[in-house]
């Protein structure tokens, strides 16, 4: 069963990579000097964007993903210092009800200060960004789907687990599966950067 799931995920990744989509666009918030600042896909001076989605109270997937990103950045610092400068890692919260801008910023900085936490209060904006990433997310409570913004106390969050690499012109370059170790992730990223 595990092997079938791996094959299915690999097939899905191939489909995602073969579809030439419209360029990635977004307008989200980040914290700068204790103030919310709007950022877009163009805010990082022609850098490649390494993007993951998740939330700060995630018990396993998100910390593992951010650790893998941190390890990849550290590996690239040693093996490809010029290429790591072309990369901007981002972590977009899919739980704006539970994640303030301050705690998403602190959370990402704990793993690596280069990883920037982003959020929005507008679920339509969040839906659009996640759809562009070909990702998914949702909420449930007591086994039933619940819809924001009025989420009951104790809701759980579900989301896709890929890390996405986008070119400076907003095109999807590659996707990386959950739990790819940092060294392997670094090697794959380096191959995709000029």
LINBELHU-V592673 format. One line per field, one symbol per residue. ss: DSSP state (~ for helix, > for strand, _ for the rest). phi: phi as a letter, one per 20 degrees, with the letter a starting at -180 (. if undefined). burial: + if it has 24 or more other ideal C-beta (glycine too) atoms within 12 Angstrom, else -. Layout:
ss: ???
phi: ???
burial: ???
This chain:
ss: _~~~~~~~~~~~~~~~~~________>>>>>>__>>>>>>_______>>>>>>>______~~~~~~~~~~~~~~~~~~~_~~~~__>>>>>>>_______~~~~~~~~~~~____>>>>___~~~~~~~~~~____>>>>>__>>>_________>>>>___>>>>_____>>>>>_____~~~~~~~~~~~__
phi: .ffffffffffffffffeeeefgfcbccdceclmcfcfccfefdlmefdddcdrbfeffbffffffffffffffffgeebfffffedceccdfdcffedffffffffffgeaffedecbbeeffffgffffffmdbbacbblndfcdfeeefgnfddcafcfddddfgenefeaccfgmffgffggfffgfeef
burial: ------------+--+-------+-++++++-------+-+--+--++++++++++-+--++++++++++++++++---+--++-++++++++++++++-+--++-++--++-+++++++--+-++--++-++++-+++--------+------+++++++++++++--+-+++++++-+-+--++-+++-++-
